[in-house]
Amino acid sequence: MQIVIAGAGKYGRSIAGELVAEGHDLTFIETKPEVQEAVMEEFDLSAIVGNAANYVTQLEAGVDRCDAFLSMTGSDEVNLISAILAQRLGAKKTFARVVDHDYSPEVPLVRQALGISGLINPDLESAHKIMRMLRYPSAISVESFFGGKVHIVALRVPKESLLSDLSLLDFRRVCGSNLMVCVIQRDDEVFIPDGSSVIKAGDTIHVTGEVNALQDFYLKTNTKAPSIKNVMIVGGGAISSWLLGLMNKQKFFVKIIERDKDIAELVYKSYPWVDVIRADGTDHQVLEECSIERFDAFLSMTGIDEENVLASIFASRSGVNKTITKINRTRLLEILDDEYLQNVLTPHHIVSNEVVRDIRTMANTQGSAVEALYRLADGRVEALEFIAGPKSKVLGKTMIDLDLRPSLRLVSIMRGHEIIFPAGQDMVLAGDRVIVVTSGKRLTDLDDILGGRD
């Protein structure tokens, strides 16, 4: 597919890396010549210097012939104007990154009135992801499927747990038939398990299940953490603002530490139920004076990765059960021991997942639509939700008879209101929603799961 991306910042580059790997033809529009040259060298693609909201610039980039136009600059107005112009020029799909509350993707009239295919707010999406993390104190990560009815949660296996040395042949008998282990991380190894796999203490396992079943699972396996009520947030910026709007003030006590006077005053005026402290929240002495050890969760949301990491490590060592750390430069994690970094939030990865899902759906108009896409296990595994199309080759075949590719697992089926965790005689029917987890070939269609004997 022909795709034009406006803006070669961290969002544009993150998306480009994914789309180039999937074989799409990309062109960048970038205002800074030095950035244009760098991105051309990094991805071996074409890029032009210019204003993405300019008619001539878009024609030069081939927007009038492109399949998708993605506007990811740092300006909402440029993104919106350029996406509207691209749509008028003939781009088949247009997407714009926005951060202002007035352009919220949750107001469909805004998108419809502008004629833009999709509005993406990384701060709002990050806030939703944080809320899922807070609802699951035991989990390292939480991904949502089937409209929030089924989750894939990652958790570490403690030594004193019935999970230790448990084979997957026995897992469903011991833990419940409505659960499934779909990924295991062991040291530097990541794999899709089969029935012969054995869970070891220290593993990180990704478990699929319904909400109630997962809560019972935590209790049974000695992995349940106390519910979160007291939350400390360092940094009162955009993500924190969206998060406070999602939180129920009756259920949470929230303390925000923000060094900027204007931001601190804005948070106080917008959310008077929040305890706002104007100070440097990355200063260990400040955290101690705020009684950090009394909080159930600590969120480090400043704009500086290193400060976020150090603050979260200090919080974890101070006894906080749940830490969530915003990190934009994920290469930083490669040189860190993540023992004290429980949950890592990377906004541009959230955006790239959403864009890649939409692009795959566009590339597969006749098959099974991709409804959700998440990266698990440090990006080495994909979890996708499909809607089974009426002509899919997987229809009507039992799990035993399906010729599945290696390093792949079909983990759940939703049929109407029924949730199925498939065993040998279960099958996929037209219209079913299906969750697939894979560490192998990138999937664009449900039929891509077939071919194990090729």
N, C-alpha and C positions, 0 to 999 in steps of 0.2 A: 504494500500500500504506500501511496505518496502522502507523507505527513510533514507539515510545517510547524515548527515550534518557535514561538516568540519569547526571547529571554533565555540566556545561557547561564543563569545562576544555578543554585543548588537544586532547585525544583526542575528546571529544564534539563540539566545534565543527568539527574537521576532518572528521569523519564527516558531520555535519549539512550542511556545505557541499556535499559530494558528493551526498547523498541529496535535498536540496532541488532541486539542479540537474537531477536525474533525475525530478522530478515527484512524489515521495512526500510524504505528509502526516505531519508530525513533531510530537511533543509532547516537551518537555523536563521532567525533574524535577530541581530544583536546590535545595540547602539555603540558599544565600545570596540574599536578595532583590535585591541590586544586580546580581548576576550574572544572575539570572532576567530582570530588566528589560533588561539589555544584550543578551542572546541573543534576546529577543523582537524587539527593534529591529533587530538585525543580520540576522536571517533571516526576519523577518515570519512568525513561527509562534507557537503557543501554548506556554506554559510555566507550571508551577506550582511553588510553594515547598513543600518537604517532604522527608522522609526516604524515599528510594527503597525501603528495606527495610520500609516501613510498609504494612500492608494497605489502610488507608483512602486513603492517598496514591496507591497504585497504581490503586485503583478510580476515584479522581478523575481520574487521567491517562488512563483508558480502557485500561489494560493488559489487562483481561479480554476486550477486543474487538480487540486489536492483532495484526498479522501478525508483528511482530518486536519484541523487547524487548532493548535493548543497555545493559548496565550498565558505565559507563566512569568511575566515580568513582575517587578516589585510595585507596580502601580495598578490599583483597581480600575481606574478610569481608562488607562491605556489598554488594559486587558479587555474591558468591556467594549470599548470603541473598536478595537482591532478585531474582536470576535464578531461583532455586528457587521463590520465591513467585509470580513472574510465570508460570512454567510451570504451577503448580497453579491459577492463576486462569484460565488459558486462552490465554495467548500462544502462537501457533503455533511460533515459534522464539525461543530465548533465547541470548544471548551475554554472557559476562562477561570483563572484563579482569582478569588476575591477574599478579602479579610474584613471589610467593613460590615458592621451589623446591618446596615441598610440594604446590603445586597445578599442577605442570608439565603443560602440554597434551600432553606426550609420554607421560604415563601415562593411557591411555584409560579405565582403571577409575575414575579420579577423576571424569571427565566423565559417564560412564555411571551411576555411583552417585548423582550429584547430579541427574541428569535434565536437564542443561543441554546445549543443542545444540552450543555451541562455547566453548572457553576460549581466550583470546587473550593471549599474553605478549609485549608489545612488546620487552622486553629480550632474550628468547630469539630472537625473529624478527630483531632487529637483529644479534645475534651470528652467526646463520646468514648474514645478508647480508654481514657483514664477512668471514667465512670465504671466501665466493665471491670477494670483492674481492682477498683475499690470494692465492688460487689463480690469479688472472688479473692479474699485475702490470701488464700493458700496458693494461688496460681502465679506463675511467672509471666504468663501471657494468656490472653483470652481472645478468641476470635468467634464471631457470631454468624450463625447460618439459619436458614429457614425463618427469617424475620425475628430472630432472637429466641427461637424455640430450642435450638440445639447449639451447643458451644463446643469448641475444641480448646481445652485448657492444658497448659504445660505446668508440671510440678516436679520437684526433685524428690526422689525416693529416699526417705530416712532409713537409717540402719534398723531402728526398732519399728518395723512395719511388716505386715503380712505380705506386702508386695515384693519384698526382698526374696530373690531366688524363686519367684513364682513364674511358671511357664504360662504362655498365652493360651495354651490348651486348657489350662485350669482357671484362667483369669475370669471369664464370664461366669463360670460356676461359683467362684468365690466372691466376686465383686458385683455381679448382676448381669443379666442377659441384655440389658438396655445400655450397656457401655462397651466401648471398644478402644484399645490402645492402637493408635495409628502411626506413631513415630516414636523412636527411641534414640536419644543422644547419649553416647557413652564416651567420655573423654573427647577426643577429636572426631569420633566416628558418629555418623548419622545414618540410620537405616529404617526402612519400612519393614516392620516385623511380620513374621508368619507364625503359624501355630507352634512351631518348634522353638521359637525365641524365648529367652528367659530374662526376666527383669532383674537387675542387680541393684543393690544399695548404691546410691550416688548417681544413678541414671537420672536424666530428665526425660520423663515420658509425656506424650501428648495424648490426652484421653478425650474421646468424643462421647457426649451424652446430653440428655435433657437436664434442665436446671435442677429439678428436685433429685434426680438420680445422682448428679454430681455432688450435691450436698450430703447425701447418704454415703457416697463413696469416700468423702473426706473423713467422716466420722469412723467408718469401718477400717480405714487404712492408716490411721494415726497421722493424717496430713492436714487436718482441719486447723486453721488459724483463727484467733478471735475476730469477731466482726469489727469493722472499722467505724468508729464514731468521732474520734478526735484527729483532725487533719492539720498538719502544718505545711504551708506552701511558701517557698522562697521565690519571689518574683511575681509581681502582680500584673503582668502584661496580658496580651490578647488571649492566650490559651487559658490562663487563670480566670479571666473575665468570663469567657464562655463556660468554663467549668462551674463557676459559682452560679451561673444562671440555670445549670442543669441540676445542681444539688438541692436537696430538700433541707431547708434550714432547721426543720424539726428533728432531723435525723443526724445532722453533723454539727459539731463545733469546729469552726475553722479559724485558724490564726494565719494571717499573711504577713510576711516580712518583706518590705519593699524599700529600697534606698532612695528612689526618686520621689521627690515631694509631690509633684503633680499627679503621678500615677497612684501614689498612696492615697491622696485626697479623692481621686476619682473612684477608686475601689470603695472607700469609706462611704461616699455619697450614694453610690449605686447599690451597695450591699451593706446596709447599716447593721445587719446581724453578724457581720464578720468582724473579728478582732484584728485591727490593722496596726502593725508596728512599723514605724519608719526607722530602718536600720539596715546594716549590711548583713543579710541572712547567710552569707557564706563565711562569716566570722564565727569561729567556734565558740568564742566567749559569749557572743550574742545568743547563739543557739542554746548554750547552757543556761543563760539568764532567762530564756523563755521556756525553760524546763522541757527540753526536747524529749527527754526520756519518758515523759508522760503521754506522748502522742502515739496513736496506733499507726499512722501513716505519715510519710514525709515526701513531699513533692518538690524537686529542685527544677525550677522552670525559668532560670535567668537566660540571657542571651549568650553566655560564655560557657562552652562545654566543660572546660577544665574546672571551673568553679562549681558547676553542677555535680560533677563526678566527686570532687573532694567533699562537698557538703553532704552528698548521699552516703558516702563511705563513713563519714563522721556520725551521721544519724544512725546508720546500721550498727556501728560499734557502740553507740550509746543505748542500744536496746530497742530501737524502733523496728517493729515486725515487718513493715511494708515500706519500701522506698521506690519511688518512680523518678527516673532521671531523664531529662530531655538532652539528647545528644544529636547534633547535626552531622558532625564529622565522625562517621562510624569507624574509620580507620583507627581512631583513638582506642577503640575497644580491643584491637588486636595486640596492643602493648600493655593492656591492663589485666590484672587478675580480677575476674568478675565475681569473686566470692561475695563481695559486699554490694554489688550492683544487681538488685533483684529484677527490676522491671526497667527496660530502656525504651524510651519513646523517641522516634525519629519522624518528624512531620513529613519530610519530603518522601520518605518511603511509603507512608500512608497514601499520599497523593499518587505516586507512581503505580501503586497497586490498583488504585481506582481507575486510572487512565488505561493501564494495560488490559484490565478486564473489559472496558468499553471498546478498545481497539480490537480485541479478540472477538467480541460479539459482532462488531462491524464486518470483520473478515469472514464471518461464518453465518451469513444471513439465512441460509437454507437449512442449517443443522440445529443443534441443541444450544440454546443461548447460555452464555456465562453470566450468572447472576451475582457471584461473589468470587473474589480471589484474594488469598492471603499468603504471605511468605512465612514459613515456620523454620525453626532450627537455624537461626542466623542466615536465613534466605536460601538454604539448601533444599528446602522442601516447599512445594506448593500445595495448598488446599483450595479446591475450586468447587463451586456449587453450579450445577447445570439444571436446566429444564429439559427433560427428555423429549425430543421432537418425534413426530408421528412416523418418521421414516428411519429412525435410528436403528442400527444393526444390533444393538444390545437388547432390544425389546423381546420379552417373552422367553428369555433364556435364563435358566437357573444359575446361581452363582457357581455351582460346580461345572456347568457347561460353558460358562463364559471363558474365552481364551484371552485372559488379561495379560497385559505387558508386565515384565518384571519391574520391581521397585515401585509398585502401585497397589493401592487398596481402595475399594469402594466401601466407604465406612457408614453411610446412612442414606436412607430413602424416606422422603415425605410424600405420602399419598393421601390427598385431602387433608384431614386433620390427624392422620395416623403417622407416627414416627416408627420406622423399622430399622433395626440394626441387623443387616442381612447375614443369614447363615446359608448353608448349602442349597436349600430348595427355594429360597426367595428369588424374586426376579424383578426387573424394572419394567414398568408399563408406561405407555405414552402419557405425557403430562406430569409424571413424577418429578419431584426435585431430588437431585442426587448429589451427595458430597463425595468427592474423589481426592485422595491424597497421593502425591507422586514425588519421587526424587529423580525421575528420569526425564523422558521427553516432555517438552512444554505442550500442554493440551489446549487446543482451540475448540474442540468439539468432543462430545461425550464418546463418539465412536473412536476417538484417538486412544481410548483405554484398551482397545483390542489389538491383537497382533503378537501375543506371547510366543507363538511358534514360528514367527518370521525368521 
